[in-house]
Amino acid sequence: MKALPDTTGHYGDFGGMFVPETLMAPLRELSEEYAKAKADPEFQKELDGLLKDFCGRETPLYFAERLTEKLGGAKIYLKREDLLHTGAHKINNALGQVLIAKRLGKTRIIAETGAGQHGVATATVCARFGMECVVYMGAVDMERQALNVARMELMGAEVRGVEAGQRTLKEAVNEAMRDWVASVENTHYIIGSALGSHPFPMMVRDFHLVIGREARKQILEKEGRLPDLLVACVGGGSNAIGLFHPFLDAPDVRMVGVEAGGDGIIPERHAARFQGGKLGVLQGTKTWLLANDDGQIELTHSVSAGLDYAAVGPEHAFLQHEGRVEYTYATDDEALAAFKELAQTEGILPALETSHAIAYGIKIAGSLPKSDIIVINCSGRGDKDVATAAKHLL
């Protein structure tokens, strides 16, 4: 498959740069500096060293033996991003971007967060490099992710609650972008998913490619061949694109992204953009999103704070359009059941975001031959979600 994006940040008909004029110059500067960093062996050496010694890479590829036996079908492997420092894949990108910010001479970092894991990762890398950190978070998300709010504040970040609109992730992005417009001279905005204006979807993808590269090497070592199926949850889509991208050149590897089905595909009660969504522009990029007939962005819902965003990353929109990746959804009830199932069969508490991917794996594995291999990205751990899950399950 052709390497994308193109020089204007497009993945076919998707992507691009739809931002205020005041941000065009800093985005071009960011694109140029990132291109220099990619070509700089010293940058990659520093990043790789920190990923290993500070974050704990490489993460294991774990055979879920008891779950596999219980389902009676394909072998299930989990890529254990939940074992990374801070508890999710998010630190791969936060670390890469803070190094870019250093190269640009920025002293202040801002970020948005939904489930809080990107906020925690950003606060962590800012503490590591002595940078000022402000994280925007919807008031609803602050309430259901209070543990992560405390973690961010303990590491010195200022968490600014957002009371506008639905008070979740979309509004947090809006406030972060307003801040960036006003403070761009000394501030870098670390976007937490493969979203927004070019070059962010490309940068975020590139910093997460380590997930798929490791998984590809590890499954070859363990099984002597590539998997039949890759599964990952998709909010903005950072963990999924990181897993999928290194396998795009393997036509026999099927890939499935799992969105948040919420209470079912009912307007304003889910966040499954490929189920009844439409093409549009939101927060810097042209992509698939949830909007009504008047073009107004619809409300979203998910039991997981990290998946209830109204748009999907532009590269995912392209891969769906090309038919290379399939996209489905899991409901709140299915994700909660998967959360409990993995906990009780494997002793692993997955994030509620991750639980959507686990739910699909549980649904499909039993119908597949025992010779098939599934790799599911365990993108984060569920400590942050215990209170929410307990309300429903205990």
C-alpha positions in Angstrom: 0.0 0.0 0.0 1.3 3.5 -0.9 3.0 5.4 1.9 0.7 8.1 3.2 0.0 10.9 3.9 1.0 13.0 0.9 2.9 16.3 1.3 -0.4 18.1 2.1 -1.3 15.6 4.8 -4.0 13.8 2.9 -4.8 10.0 3.0 -6.7 9.9 -0.2 -9.8 12.1 0.4 -9.2 12.3 4.1 -6.9 14.4 6.4 -5.4 17.7 5.4 -5.0 21.0 7.4 -8.3 22.7 8.4 -7.1 25.2 11.0 -7.1 29.0 11.7 -4.5 30.9 9.7 -2.7 31.6 13.0 -1.8 27.9 13.3 -0.6 27.4 9.7 2.9 28.7 10.4 3.5 26.6 13.6 2.1 23.5 11.9 4.5 24.0 9.0 7.3 24.5 11.5 6.3 21.4 13.3 6.2 19.4 10.0 9.7 20.6 9.1 11.2 19.8 12.5 9.6 16.4 12.6 11.0 15.6 9.2 14.5 16.6 10.4 14.0 14.5 13.6 13.0 11.4 11.6 16.2 11.7 9.6 18.4 12.3 12.7 19.8 9.0 14.1 20.5 10.7 17.4 16.8 11.6 17.9 15.8 8.0 17.3 18.6 6.7 19.6 17.4 9.0 22.4 13.7 8.0 21.9 14.5 4.3 21.8 16.6 4.6 24.9 13.8 6.3 26.8 11.2 3.9 25.5 13.4 1.0 26.9 14.7 2.4 30.1 12.0 4.9 31.2 8.8 3.2 29.7 9.7 -0.5 29.8 9.6 -1.5 26.1 9.5 -4.0 24.5 6.1 -5.1 25.9 5.3 -8.8 25.9 3.1 -10.7 23.5 1.2 -12.9 25.9 -0.7 -16.1 25.0 -4.1 -16.0 26.7 -4.2 -19.8 27.3 -7.2 -20.1 29.6 -9.3 -17.7 27.5 -8.3 -19.6 24.4 -9.3 -22.9 26.0 -12.6 -21.6 27.2 -13.6 -20.2 23.8 -12.5 -23.3 22.0 -11.3 -21.7 18.8 -8.4 -19.6 17.6 -5.3 -18.9 19.7 -5.5 -15.5 21.4 -2.4 -13.4 22.0 -2.5 -10.0 23.8 0.0 -7.3 23.0 0.6 -6.0 26.5 0.7 -2.2 26.2 -1.0 -2.1 29.5 2.4 -3.0 31.1 4.0 0.2 29.9 4.9 3.0 32.4 1.7 4.9 33.1 -0.5 2.0 32.1 -1.2 2.5 28.4 0.3 2.9 24.9 -0.2 6.7 25.2 3.4 7.2 26.5 4.9 6.2 23.2 3.5 9.3 21.5 3.8 11.7 24.5 7.5 10.9 24.8 8.2 11.3 21.1 6.3 14.6 20.9 8.0 16.1 24.0 11.4 15.4 22.3 10.1 17.3 19.3 8.9 20.1 21.5 12.4 20.3 23.0 13.9 20.6 19.5 11.5 23.5 18.8 12.6 25.3 21.9 9.1 25.1 23.5 8.9 25.3 27.3 5.2 24.7 27.9 3.1 21.7 26.9 -0.7 21.4 26.6 -2.8 18.3 26.0 -6.4 17.1 26.0 -7.5 13.9 27.5 -10.6 11.8 27.8 -9.9 8.6 29.7 -7.0 10.4 31.4 -4.3 8.1 30.1 -2.9 10.6 27.6 -3.0 13.3 30.2 -1.1 11.1 32.6 1.5 10.2 29.9 1.9 13.9 29.1 2.2 14.9 32.7 4.8 12.2 33.1 7.0 13.3 30.3 6.7 16.9 31.3 7.9 16.0 34.8 10.7 14.0 33.3 11.9 17.0 31.2 10.9 19.8 33.6 8.3 21.4 31.4 5.1 23.3 32.4 2.1 21.2 31.7 -1.6 22.0 31.3 -4.2 19.3 30.5 -7.7 20.0 29.4 -10.3 17.5 30.4 -14.1 17.5 30.2 -15.8 17.8 33.6 -17.7 14.5 33.1 -14.5 12.7 32.3 -12.8 14.3 35.4 -15.5 12.8 37.5 -15.4 9.3 36.1 -11.6 9.3 35.9 -10.8 10.9 39.2 -7.8 8.6 39.8 -6.1 9.8 36.7 -6.8 13.5 37.5 -5.0 12.9 40.9 -2.1 11.2 39.1 -1.6 14.2 36.7 -1.8 16.7 39.5 0.7 14.8 41.6 3.2 15.0 38.7 2.8 18.8 38.7 0.3 19.2 35.8 -2.6 21.7 36.0 -5.8 20.0 35.0 -8.4 22.4 33.6 -11.9 21.2 33.7 -14.1 22.0 30.6 -17.8 22.7 31.3 -18.9 23.5 27.8 -21.1 21.2 25.6 -21.1 17.6 26.5 -18.1 18.2 28.9 -16.1 15.3 27.4 -13.3 14.8 24.9 -14.5 16.9 22.0 -14.8 20.0 24.2 -11.4 19.3 25.8 -9.9 19.4 22.3 -11.6 22.7 21.6 -10.2 24.3 24.7 -6.7 23.0 24.1 -6.8 24.4 20.5 -8.0 27.8 21.8 -5.1 27.8 24.2 -2.6 26.8 21.5 -3.8 29.6 19.2 -3.1 32.1 22.0 0.2 30.7 23.2 1.9 29.1 20.2 5.2 30.9 20.6 6.2 29.0 23.7 3.7 26.1 23.7 3.5 22.7 22.0 0.2 20.9 21.9 0.7 17.1 22.3 -2.4 15.7 20.6 -3.2 12.3 22.1 -4.6 10.4 19.2 -4.2 10.0 15.4 -6.4 13.1 14.9 -6.3 16.7 14.1 -4.5 18.6 11.4 -1.4 17.3 9.6 1.2 16.5 10.8 -0.4 15.1 14.0 -2.1 12.0 12.6 1.2 11.0 10.9 3.3 11.8 14.0 1.1 10.0 16.4 1.0 7.0 14.1 4.8 6.9 13.7 5.4 7.1 17.4 3.1 4.1 17.9 4.5 1.9 15.1 6.6 0.3 17.7 3.5 -1.6 18.8 3.0 -3.4 15.5 6.7 -3.8 14.7 7.3 -5.6 18.0 4.1 -7.7 17.6 5.2 -8.8 14.2 8.6 -9.8 15.4 7.2 -11.5 18.5 4.5 -13.6 16.7 7.1 -14.8 14.2 9.3 -15.9 17.1 6.4 -17.6 18.9 4.4 -19.1 16.0 6.7 -19.0 13.0 4.1 -17.1 10.9 2.0 -13.9 10.9 -1.4 -13.8 12.7 -4.7 -14.4 10.8 -6.4 -11.5 12.6 -5.4 -8.3 14.4 -8.0 -6.5 16.7 -7.8 -3.1 18.4 -10.2 -0.6 19.8 -10.7 2.6 17.9 -11.5 6.0 19.4 -9.3 8.4 17.6 -7.3 5.4 16.6 -3.8 5.7 17.9 -3.3 2.2 19.4 -5.0 0.6 16.4 -3.0 2.4 13.7 0.2 1.5 15.6 -0.7 -2.1 15.6 -2.1 -2.3 12.1 0.3 -0.2 10.0 3.3 -2.6 10.1 1.0 -5.4 8.8 -0.6 -3.5 5.9 1.8 -5.1 3.4 0.6 -8.6 4.5 -2.6 -9.2 2.6 -3.5 -12.4 4.4 -3.7 -10.6 7.8 -7.2 -9.4 8.5 -7.6 -6.3 10.7 -10.6 -5.2 12.7 -11.0 -1.9 14.5 -13.7 -1.9 17.2 -15.6 1.3 18.0 -17.8 2.2 20.9 -21.3 1.0 20.3 -22.6 2.5 23.6 -26.3 1.6 24.2 -26.6 0.5 20.5 -26.6 2.3 17.3 -29.1 5.0 18.4 -28.4 8.7 17.6 -26.4 10.3 20.5 -26.1 7.0 22.4 -22.9 5.6 20.7 -19.6 6.7 19.2 -19.3 4.3 16.2 -18.5 6.7 13.4 -18.6 4.0 10.7 -22.2 3.1 11.7 -24.3 5.8 10.2 -21.7 8.5 10.2 -20.7 10.8 7.4 -17.8 12.7 5.8 -17.0 16.0 7.4 -14.4 18.3 9.0 -13.8 18.4 12.7 -11.0 19.9 14.7 -8.5 20.2 11.9 -9.1 17.2 9.7 -11.5 15.8 7.1 -12.7 12.4 8.2 -15.7 10.2 9.1 -17.7 11.7 11.9 -21.1 11.7 13.6 -23.3 14.6 12.6 -26.9 15.3 12.0 -28.6 16.3 8.7 -27.8 20.0 9.4 -24.1 19.2 9.8 -24.1 19.7 13.6 -21.8 17.3 15.5 -23.9 14.8 17.4 -23.6 14.0 21.1 -21.8 10.7 21.8 -21.8 8.1 24.5 -19.6 5.3 25.7 -19.0 3.7 29.1 -15.3 4.2 28.2 -14.2 7.9 28.5 -11.5 7.4 25.8 -13.8 6.2 22.9 -16.7 8.7 23.0 -15.3 11.1 20.4 -17.4 12.2 17.4 -14.7 11.7 14.7 -12.2 9.0 13.8 -8.6 9.5 12.7 -8.3 10.2 8.9 -6.0 7.3 8.2 -8.7 4.9 9.6 -11.2 6.6 7.4 -8.9 5.9 4.4 -8.3 2.3 5.4 -12.0 1.7 5.7 -12.7 3.3 2.4 -10.0 1.1 0.8 -11.4 -2.0 2.4 -8.1 -2.9 4.0 -9.4 -2.7 7.6 -12.8 -3.7 8.8 -14.6 -1.6 11.5 -17.3 -2.9 13.8 -18.4 -2.0 17.3 -19.0 -3.4 20.8 -21.7 -2.1 23.1 -21.2 -1.0 26.7 -22.7 -4.2 28.0 -20.4 -6.3 25.7 -17.3 -4.3 26.8 -18.2 -4.7 30.5 -18.7 -8.4 30.1 -15.3 -8.7 28.4 -13.7 -6.6 31.2 -14.9 -9.2 33.7 -14.1 -12.2 31.5 -10.5 -11.3 31.0 -10.1 -10.4 34.6 -11.4 -13.8 35.7 -9.8 -16.0 33.1 -6.4 -14.4 32.8 -6.0 -12.2 35.8 -5.7 -9.1 33.6 -7.9 -6.0 34.1 -8.1 -4.3 30.7 -9.1 -0.6 30.3 -12.7 -0.2 29.3 -11.4 1.1 25.9 -9.4 -2.1 25.4 -12.4 -4.2 26.6 -14.2 -3.3 23.3 -11.4 -5.1 21.4 -11.5 -8.0 23.9 -15.2 -8.2 23.4 -14.8 -8.7 19.6 -12.1 -11.3 20.1 -14.3 -13.2 22.5 -17.2 -13.0 20.0 -15.2 -14.3 17.0 -12.6 -16.7 18.4 -14.9 -19.6 19.0 -16.0 -19.6 15.4 -12.5 -19.8 14.0 -10.3 -22.9 13.6 -8.0 -23.7 16.4 -5.1 -23.3 14.0 -5.9 -19.6 13.6 -4.1 -16.9 15.5 -5.6 -13.6 16.8 -3.5 -10.8 18.2 -5.5 -8.2 20.3 -3.9 -5.0 21.4 -4.3 -4.7 25.1 -3.8 -0.9 24.8 -4.3 0.0 28.5 -4.9 -1.4 32.0 -8.2 -1.0 33.8 -7.2 0.3 37.2 -8.7 3.7 36.2 -12.0 2.0 35.4 -12.5 -0.2 38.4 -15.0 2.2 40.0 -17.1 2.5 36.8 -17.0 -1.3 36.2 -17.9 -2.1 39.8 -21.1 0.0 39.5 -22.2 -2.3 36.7 -20.7 -5.6 37.6 -20.6 -5.9 41.4 
